[in-house]
Amino acid sequence: MTRPPTARPSGPLLPALLAAAVLAGLTGCSSADAASGSTVEVVVGYQSKTINTVTAGTLLRARGYFEQRLAEQGAKDGKTYKVSWQDYDSGAPITAQMLADKIDIGSMGDYPLLINGSRAQEAGGPGTRLVSITGYNELGALNSVVVPNGSPAHTLADLLGKKVSTSVGSAADGTLVQALRKAGVQDADISKQNQQPAIGASALKAGSVDALAQFVAWPGQVVFAGDARLLYDGAALGRPTLHGVVIRQKYGSAHPEVVEAFLRAQADATRYLNEQPLAASEQVAEATGLAPEVVHLYNGPNGIATFALPLRPELLAALRDDVPFLKSVGVLKALDLDRFVDPSYLAKAALPDVAPARITGTDPVCGQPVDDPAKAGEIWFDGESATRPAATPACLLKAVKAAVGRKVRAAYVPDAATGTRWFADKDLWAQDGAQLLPFTTEDGVKAYLAAHPGARQLSYQEALAAS
């Protein structure tokens, strides 16, 4: 198996990491270590382009936090800790490697997590444990369905008999199946193409599939690139979706200090992302090749993903509700969820709370405080090192309209119904009296127009003119 080279952190973190590396080397040469040969290896499986796991993967690796925490541990116990990173496109191969005792810590989405726990329990032995959360969305907006711009499909029901690319067994696949059922379409009524996200995105652009159902950041990436439009916003399903960290319990029992160091490092990465969201987005973009504007759509303040480690009751309840569905589609036989979920490692790590990133400040155009996340937007102008807040969608449009001659890298605004943050110029808009309201999908705007007969639909350019 090919292992990517270790990312090289830069900036103010580099001196600290070099010092930590030296410290690790000194402990490696200590008499106690030399006598015992105590080198502890840990293999981490992650998904670089699944950007709501970055605090346990891409960003964590790029910042060097795990190695730093292990160097601190090595200074205490005289051991040398060695980290190997393995990058995958989805959660399934990480599970396969964990079952083969080749990956010790991994991160993946909710459905793959449950399948991981089930298959590990079926294999016997200590199994695996869910120990923390990375990114989540309480309504399910981390998964969505996109179609080519010229597609005749206007709703999910229009995918009847069509080719749909997805990663079977992923959280995105689960959202697709459940959303189709809600729309009166059975899984067997579409031609499902089981493809890795990058392959599916290429197939969509080439016209060999009619739709792409995927998890972050693929829907946002193809829409931002101008190759597709959003057909279905996963938030319309109203079911929480999440990603988390899972460990081999045999490894955790043998090396609890490594798991605790990982969780502390994950907390470090989470704090950095929430306190420096734009810098974090640019660093993840550099490491993954994704557009920074797309990373910031999901991981920025008021982003589609919220980052926090605790195993919150509502998220665990969502996992419990997902088990019967996964059994019904034949990808999960049985799972003792109470055994699988293990909050003890987080408890021992005793981590402080980290507040999620939020858009705040004063709107420079409308001159009002930005304090309502259901309306707050954000504008990223080319050449600026910070984004500008917008109190409402109308204020955001006014700011874009007033910026004559300036390039807008991205303007983000929440859907008026679901709250899903999206690109303002890719949204569908409605005017209702003095209100200008954005919607991510045609379904969304039509539902609003049906309930508000006096409202009318606008294009983005028409909304700009009306602001």
Sequence and secondary structure as in RCSB ss.txt:
>XXXX:A:sequence
MTRPPTARPSGPLLPALLAAAVLAGLTGCSSADAASGSTVEVVVGYQSKTINTVTAGTLLRARGYFEQRLAEQGA
KDGKTYKVSWQDYDSGAPITAQMLADKIDIGSMGDYPLLINGSRAQEAGGPGTRLVSITGYNELGALNSVVVPNG
SPAHTLADLLGKKVSTSVGSAADGTLVQALRKAGVQDADISKQNQQPAIGASALKAGSVDALAQFVAWPGQVVFA
GDARLLYDGAALGRPTLHGVVIRQKYGSAHPEVVEAFLRAQADATRYLNEQPLAASEQVAEATGLAPEVVHLYNG
PNGIATFALPLRPELLAALRDDVPFLKSVGVLKALDLDRFVDPSYLAKAALPDVAPARITGTDPVCGQPVDDPAK
AGEIWFDGESATRPAATPACLLKAVKAAVGRKVRAAYVPDAATGTRWFADKDLWAQDGAQLLPFTTEDGVKAYLA
AHPGARQLSYQEALAAS
>XXXX:A:secstr
          TTHHHHHHHHHHHHHHHHTSHHHHHHT EEEEEEEE TT GGGGGGTHHHHHHTHHHHHHHHHHH
HH  EEEEEEEE SSSHHHHHHHHTT  SEEEEEHHHHHHHHHHHHHH SS EEEEEEEEEETT TTEEEEE TT
 S  SGGGGTT EEEE TTSHHHHHHHHHHHHTT  GGGSEEEE  HHHHHHHHHHTSSSEEEEETTHHHHHHHT
TS EEEEEGGGG   EEEEEEEEHHHHHH HHHHHHHHHHHHHHHHHHHHSHHHHHHHHHHHH   HHHHHHHHS
TT SSEE  S  HHHHHHHHHHHHHHHHTTS     HHHHB THHHHHHT          SB TTT SB   TTT
 EEEEETT SS EEESSHHHHHHHHHH TT  EEEEEEE TTT  EEEGGGSEEEEETTEEEEESSHHHHHHHHH
H TT EEE HHHHHHH 
